[in-house]
Amino acid sequence: MWLLYARAPAPDAPYWPGRRWLAAVDAVAWPLLWVLLFSHAPKPVGRVGPFVMAVALLCGLGRLHRALCENHRYRFTTWRWSRVVAALMVIGLVMKLMLTV
């Protein structure tokens, strides 16, 4: 038996001046980062590289459309991942301090 729980949709993001253009930069930057990562791979990636680049291009176009036309639904990827990286850095710093004492 499957149990399905429907979550409530996320509330609309608050609008502030410059949000649309900053969202557009964020929407394009992450897929571009994936393209650069695979184009400068140290070893040959074969057919995976062009596939990842094509998927990144399609995802980037969808993200750009959401950032420009449906801005109230766009969530910043940079903000989300910077919190994760900051948490990992704090954990690493605490571990380093605990091992040096």
N, C-alpha and C positions, 0 to 999 in steps of 0.2 A: 504494500500500500504506500502510495506517495503522499507526503504531506507538503503542501506548498504554502509558503507564507509570502504574501504580497506586501512589500515595503511601500511606505508612502513616498511619493516622489520628492526629491530634494527641493527645498524652496528656491525661488528665483534669487540669483546673486544680486547684491546691491549694485546699483550703477553709480559710477563716479567719473568725472571728466578724464579722458585719456584711457579708460578701461578697454574700449574697443580696439585701439591700436596696440596697446600693450598685449592684449589677448591675441591679436593677429601675429605679433612677433613671437609670442610663446607657442602658438599653434604651428608656426613654420619652423621654429628652431629645433624642436625635438625630432621630427622626421629628418631634418637636414643633418642632425647629429648622427642618426643611424646611417644615413647615406655616406657620410664622411668616415664613419667607423668601418664600414664594410669596404669602401673604396681604398682605404689605406691599411688593409689587413696585412700582417706580416707574412702570412702564407696564402697561397691561392685558395679562394673560396668556391671555385667552380660555378655551378649553376645557382648556388644559394645566394650569392652576391646580387646578381641582377633581380632575382625574385624578391629579396628583401628590399632592394631599392624601389621596385615597382609597388610593393605593398606600402612602403613608407610614403611614396608619392601619393598614392590613393588616400591613405590615412591623413596625410598632411592637407590634402584638398578638402576632405570632410571636416577636419579640425578648423581650417581657415574659414569655411562656410559657416560653421557654428560660431566662431569667434566674431565674425563680421555681421552675420545676419540674425543669429539667435544668441546674442551676447548674454542674455539673462540665463542661459543654460550652460555657458562655457565655464569650466573650472580650470584654474591655472595648474599646469603640470609641474612647473618649476617650483611653485610653493609647496606642492604635495611632496615631491622628492627631496626638496631641501630640508624639510622637517625630518624625514627618514634619515638622511645623511647626518644631520645635526645630532639626532638621537644616538646613532651609531658612534659618532665621534665622542660624545659625552661618555658613553659606555666604555669605549677604548681608553679615554683619559682616566676614568675611575679605575679601570683594571691596571693601568700603568702605575698609577699612584699607589694602589694596594700592593703591587709586586715590588716596588722600590722601597717600601717601608720596612 
